[in-house]
Amino acid sequence: MASLVNKLPTPNSPLTSILCVSESTMVRYLDLQSFIVRARVLKLYRQALRTARRAPTNARDELRQTMREEIEKNRYCDDKQKIRFLISEGLQRLKGLDEMLDMMGHS
C-alpha cells in the first residue's frame, strides 16, 4: 500500500494527467485526451449493450458476445487515430442496428 501512495501525484503537481487504478491495483496515468477517448469508448459500449436489450430474446446473448469481442479485440490499441476511426465505425454500426430494430418493431 505504501508503494501505491508514493505513486500518487502531489498536491502541487500540474493536473495534466488523470489517475486510473486498474483491477490489479497497478497505477497508471492517462493524459486528458486519452481519458476522454476512453470515456467515449465506454459510452459506445454502454449504448451498444442498451440497444442489444431491444433485440429478439434468442439473439441477445450472441449480440452481446459479438459486441464484447469487438471491444476486446482492440483493447490494447494505442493509436488514437485508429481508436477514433473505430469509435466512428462503431457508432455507424450501432445506428444501423438501432434502425433495423425499429423497423422490426422492437422498441
HUWO-V338649 format. One record per helix or strand. SS is the DSSP state (A for helix, B for strand). FROM is the first residue (numbers start at 1). LEN is the number of residues. Records with the same first field share a line. If there is no record, write none. Layout:
SS: FROM-LEN ; FROM-LEN
This chain:
A: 2-6 ; 32-21 ; 57-17 ; 80-25
B: 17-5 ; 27-5
